[in-house]
Amino acid sequence: MPMKRLELSERQWWKSPWLLRCIGIALFFYILGRIELDVMLACFGQMQWGAFIAAAAFIPVIVVVKAVRWRLLLQAQDLDYPLGKCIEVYSIGVFWGIATPGRLGDFVKVLYLKRRGLNAIHGLLSVVGDRLFDFVSLVALALLSSLIVLKNMEFVAPLVWVLGGGAIGAICVALYLKFRGMPNINGIIAKIVPSEEFGGRQMLARSVATDFNRMLFARFFSVAALTLIGWFCFFSQYYIMLHAAGIAAEFVEVICSTSLAIMAAFLPISIAGLGTRDAVLIVLFEQMQKSSEAAVVLSLIVLFNYCLTGLLGLGIWLNNPLGKSEKI
């Protein structure tokens, strides 16, 4: 038996997701070897640190705005969760989202809601809805800004096809889950909340669909407005940081490059978007007549913000881990 286990591990070691993520890391070091490091370091050497730190102050503001939005989604399902707790748990979710592949750790917020005795299914729907608003708005901003900034239609056309193809793919996945994958989804849901509470599996699926629809549209305009405010603060932060590094860029160029870089970071072939984000930014900056070194500077600024946001959530999580009892 030990020999069989050894053979199995030797045969399947290459399937490890961490090995796949080495592609992005290797790409990152390849890019560093191709650019002029002196030019890149000069950007940090002339950094206006006062403006840079002031821009970093947007991080807690963005977290608060998104936590308020999440609370609205909870309230749309008649879940009462204090604003202070929403901010704490949202920050923890951001930390675990950064620390896990595909940002699946963001769903830790459901466990905090369940610990307080709130409905876990409704909590799960609130997290899905929260991410849905972010994703759809990000794709829309990326597409619109690309059509404005990238004048070369030979480059824009494939971009539109990629984004459009991604949207069609998402619809196909949703249809597949509806007609083929629903039993599996119900099985996952049943582990959180027994289906008996809703009178059986069909009643559970119907209840979930109804609650999700009500949540999305009950406070749609307020949630959409907060989403846009959050993105405005987010892109303003990078706009200020780029100018603090001596890199001139229009606001719409920052929206275009940063939004597409974020989407590239979703690819499961890197860690924290290293390499993939840099490659996308270099291609975009070339279209905007900007240097590859400036693109890598922006990528490292994005990485810095991710780390800083994660540290904020880590500090809150260490003070309020899941094992700690909830004070109501």
Secondary structure, 3 states (H helix, E strand, C coil): CHHHHHHHHHHHHHHCHHHHHHHHHHHHHHHHHHCCHHHHHHHHHCCCHHHHHHHHCHHHHHHHHHHHHHHHHHHCCCCCCCHHHHHHHHHHHHHHHHHCHHHHHHHHHHHHHHHCCCCHHHHHHHHHHHHHHHHHHHHHHHHHHHHHHCCCHHHHHHHHHHHHHHHHHHHHHHHHHHHCCHHHHHHHHHHHCCHHHHCCHHHHHHHHHHHHHHHHHHCHHHHHHHHHHHHHHHHHHHHHHHHHCCCCCCHHHHHHHHHHHHHHCCCCCCCCCCCHHHHHHHHHHHHCCCCHHHHHHHHHHHHHHHHHHHHHHHHHHHHCCCCCCCCC
